[in-house]
Amino acid sequence: MSIDELQEEVDKLLEEMDELQDVCDTLPECNNDDACATCETNKKIEALEEKVEALENKIEQLMGEEGED
């Protein structure tokens, strides 16, 4: 995958994460103290955050390799 393709994937994941966070703020369960710990939407957001971080690390790695060429 090229850097542009990876960045496009990151952008898509960030957009999806934003949509989930918007939904998350409106859920009635969010009024509970431990809501985030048991919320499936929050778990999806965390998984997306991990994917974004992994992709960003890969982009940085590829950019570093390009700089060495």
N, C-alpha and C positions, 0 to 999 in steps of 0.2 A: 504494500500500500504506500502511496506517495504521501508526502506531508500534507498536501492540499486535501487529499481524501480523508486523512486522519482528522484534520481540522474541521472538515465538513461533518464528520461523524460526531466530533466533540460538540459542535454547534447544535446538531440535532438532539443529542442527549441533554444538553443544557436547556433547550427549548422544552423538551418533554418534562424535565425536572421542574421548570418554572410552572408549567401547567399543573403538575401534581401538587406543587406547593400552594398554588392558588386554591385548589380543591381542598387541600389539607386545612387551610385556614377557616374554611366554612363548615367543616364537619362538626356535628354536635358533640362527638366524643372528645374533641379538642379542648373542651371546657374542664375535663378531668385532669387531676394533677399528674397522673402517670400516662396520659393519653399517647404521647409519642412512643413510649416503650412498647405499647401493645398495638399500635396502629399499623395496618398493612400498607397503607399509602406511604407512611414514613419509612418503612422498610424498603419499599421500591425506590424512594428518593435516595436512601443511603446506598443502595446497590448502584444506582446511576452515578452517584458521586464517585464511587470506587472505579467504575468504568471510565469516567471522565479523567480521573487522576492517572489511571494506567495509560490511557491514550495520550495525555499530555506528557507523561514521562517518555513515551515512545517517540513523540514529536521532538522533544528536547534531545533525545539520543540521536535521532536521525539528523537533526540540525547540526549537532556536534560532529557527526561523521562527515557531513557535507563541508563543514568548515575545515576539516583536516585534509580534504582533497586538494 
